[in-house]
Amino acid sequence: MRAIEQAGYGEPQDVLHLAQRPVPGITSDQVLVRVRAASANAADWHLVCGEPLLMRPGLGGLRAPRRVVGTDFAGIVEQVGADVTGLAPGDAVYGYAEGAFAEYVAAPAASTAHKPSTLSFAGAAAVPLAGITALQGLRHGGLAAGQHVLVLGASGGVGTFAVQLAKQAGAEVTGVCSTGRIDLVRSLGADHVIDYTAQDPRVGPARYDLVLQLGGVYSARSLRRVLTPRGTLVQSMGDGSRWLGPLGSMAGAAALNLVVRQRLTTLVAKETTEALDELRGLIDDGHVRPVIDSEHPLESAGAALAVVRDGH
């Protein structure tokens, strides 16, 4: 099969190459999926670039192993493991699995679900990691109807889902994005939009019950200024310094959380069938939709990841 293979750490266009690999075998709790589409996430380029540098041992070693990259996928089930229930050959599915930038992927059944019927394969592939991170991030932050919610990075993969999910839950939503994305964020239902190139979202009279920084560079200390006295900040494993990545910000937030009344917390998303099923229901009911920036052929996966790394 054709697959995108990584050879070393570095810029995606330098270290990713189209290769021929054997179709993967599956274990009893996996399904073999013929991939129809896969999406590029920030997590993918962190793995390819080997950043943050101090986490390289956990990313695959100081020298990157030769591996097939990619995680989010949508496609057709070809084969199911002996212990798998609820999925059968011929089912249209989507989910999360290592090695998704390939014609076939061996996917854990526990992170695979039936595809939303209202989406194309490309649309479905854009959902898993971003949609689950937004869903679990809002829930982790105690989202409730009537709250004022600030979404940093509102035009990104996670942010576009977060705006829609918060609105669907009855919150008043403010999205933060760049000038060229204002119309997009408004079209997703945001009540207010802040252009961070013209206004610092940490400055001003507005106060929020919940702030989501799902990727980003603002410190927890500075974001406390826009939280209500009992407000919550939810951060994810997003951006940060080249050496420490988000670890420095996460550690600072954890220390600060011990001495303030506000809640400063970090989210690590869990890709599960249950979360994918919940998102499928929201999508097929018309409450949420994925936003696709651009589409690329398999052999251009390096270029697609470069777009993500550049913040687009």
MOPEGI-V103531 format. One record per residue. PSI is psi in whole degrees, 0 to 359 (NA if undefined). NEAR is the number of other C-alpha atoms within 12 Angstrom. D_CENTER is the distance of its C-alpha to the mean C-alpha in Angstrom with 2 decimals. Layout:
BEGIN
psi/near/d_center
PSI/NEAR/D_CENTER
PSI/NEAR/D_CENTER
END
This chain:
BEGIN
psi/near/d_center
159/20/26.68
140/25/24.89
157/35/21.84
115/40/20.08
140/36/21.36
134/35/20.71
90/27/23.93
170/28/23.60
148/31/21.29
193/24/21.20
138/29/20.09
319/36/18.20
344/27/21.15
327/21/23.57
357/30/22.38
133/37/20.81
147/30/23.50
130/27/24.23
163/22/26.14
125/18/27.91
155/22/26.83
150/15/28.27
130/22/26.54
145/27/24.99
164/21/26.88
153/24/25.44
181/18/26.31
339/19/27.52
21/23/24.17
166/34/22.25
145/44/22.33
123/43/22.89
131/47/20.94
113/36/22.09
128/41/18.97
336/31/19.27
151/39/15.96
152/49/12.84
156/50/9.90
126/48/9.18
162/43/6.11
324/37/7.09
327/37/7.49
315/40/9.86
330/38/11.95
319/40/12.35
317/42/13.81
318/44/15.90
346/36/17.21
38/35/17.84
142/36/16.68
149/29/17.37
323/28/20.79
350/20/21.91
8/24/19.19
322/25/20.34
324/16/22.35
347/17/19.30
359/26/17.39
3/25/20.31
165/19/23.34
329/19/24.94
121/22/25.35
136/29/22.41
157/22/23.40
114/22/23.79
161/30/20.93
133/39/18.98
181/47/15.42
150/45/12.29
310/40/10.28
138/45/9.24
163/50/12.65
142/47/15.14
202/42/18.85
132/33/22.15
129/37/23.25
326/28/26.16
147/31/27.09
147/31/26.41
163/26/27.30
332/16/30.32
5/18/28.57
132/25/25.97
154/20/26.72
350/21/25.36
146/33/24.35
157/25/26.93
136/21/27.52
345/18/26.96
140/25/24.14
124/33/21.29
168/49/18.07
161/55/14.32
204/56/12.14
124/50/10.73
147/39/13.32
137/28/14.35
31/38/16.25
344/42/14.71
68/50/16.09
170/43/19.47
336/36/21.82
148/38/21.54
140/49/19.20
108/41/20.32
135/46/17.71
133/37/18.17
333/38/19.43
348/30/17.77
31/34/14.25
142/48/15.68
167/45/16.92
139/40/18.94
144/39/17.35
130/36/17.66
340/24/21.13
358/22/20.62
149/32/18.01
172/26/18.78
322/31/17.26
316/32/15.36
318/34/14.07
321/43/13.18
338/46/11.35
358/41/8.95
311/53/8.09
291/49/7.23
315/45/3.97
314/46/2.83
317/46/6.44
319/43/7.10
317/43/5.59
314/47/7.59
310/45/10.32
329/37/10.91
315/41/10.72
318/46/13.35
319/25/15.30
328/28/15.37
1/36/16.78
36/28/19.45
136/35/18.78
154/22/22.08
141/20/23.86
351/18/25.63
159/28/23.46
121/34/22.62
134/48/18.92
124/46/17.65
110/51/14.13
138/45/13.76
42/41/11.83
342/49/12.41
2/43/12.34
181/44/8.94
309/40/6.07
317/45/5.18
321/47/8.90
324/46/10.37
319/46/9.48
318/54/10.62
312/52/13.79
317/43/14.69
321/43/14.23
320/43/16.20
317/35/18.83
331/28/19.16
356/26/19.92
18/21/22.62
160/30/21.41
120/31/22.53
132/44/19.53
125/42/19.64
144/46/16.97
128/43/17.08
181/36/16.71
171/26/19.09
316/20/22.24
351/17/21.27
4/28/18.36
313/28/20.48
321/22/21.62
311/27/18.21
322/37/17.08
322/27/20.49
339/22/20.25
354/34/17.26
3/33/19.70
135/38/19.47
327/26/22.95
149/28/22.96
132/37/21.27
126/34/21.77
107/26/22.00
345/24/21.21
344/15/23.49
339/13/26.34
133/15/25.69
119/22/24.24
349/34/22.15
0/28/23.61
137/17/27.09
173/14/28.89
344/12/30.26
142/24/27.24
144/28/26.03
143/35/22.99
331/37/22.70
128/45/18.96
127/55/16.94
119/55/13.15
86/45/12.21
76/49/8.48
135/39/9.22
178/32/12.85
1/26/16.37
141/33/18.47
155/28/20.28
323/37/20.47
317/26/24.18
329/21/23.94
341/39/21.53
334/35/24.04
332/27/26.32
5/31/24.50
148/35/24.01
166/25/26.75
330/18/28.94
22/23/27.05
168/31/23.62
134/40/20.32
127/49/17.74
121/50/14.33
155/46/12.56
179/43/9.60
74/33/9.80
225/43/9.38
179/33/12.25
200/26/15.88
159/21/19.05
328/19/19.51
314/18/21.36
345/22/19.69
224/27/16.17
358/35/15.05
321/27/17.76
314/24/20.48
320/33/18.84
318/35/17.85
319/22/21.44
319/22/22.94
320/31/21.18
319/24/22.34
317/17/25.85
326/23/26.03
337/24/24.90
341/14/28.13
4/13/30.39
162/20/28.95
337/16/28.94
161/30/25.48
119/32/22.56
112/40/20.20
162/35/17.54
139/34/14.45
135/28/11.67
109/24/10.62
148/29/8.57
115/25/10.78
109/34/10.17
157/28/13.50
321/30/15.66
318/22/16.54
320/32/13.15
321/38/12.86
319/29/16.48
317/27/15.97
321/43/13.40
318/36/15.91
316/22/18.63
322/28/17.13
312/28/16.45
338/21/19.89
357/16/21.55
12/19/20.42
335/25/18.53
146/35/15.08
147/36/14.32
155/43/11.60
122/34/12.40
124/31/13.06
313/22/14.25
163/19/16.23
144/23/17.06
149/21/18.52
162/22/20.72
317/31/19.87
348/24/22.19
23/24/20.33
325/40/17.04
319/36/17.97
321/27/18.40
317/34/15.06
329/40/13.34
324/28/15.91
317/26/14.85
317/27/11.29
328/29/13.16
3/17/15.50
21/23/13.05
NA/25/13.23
END
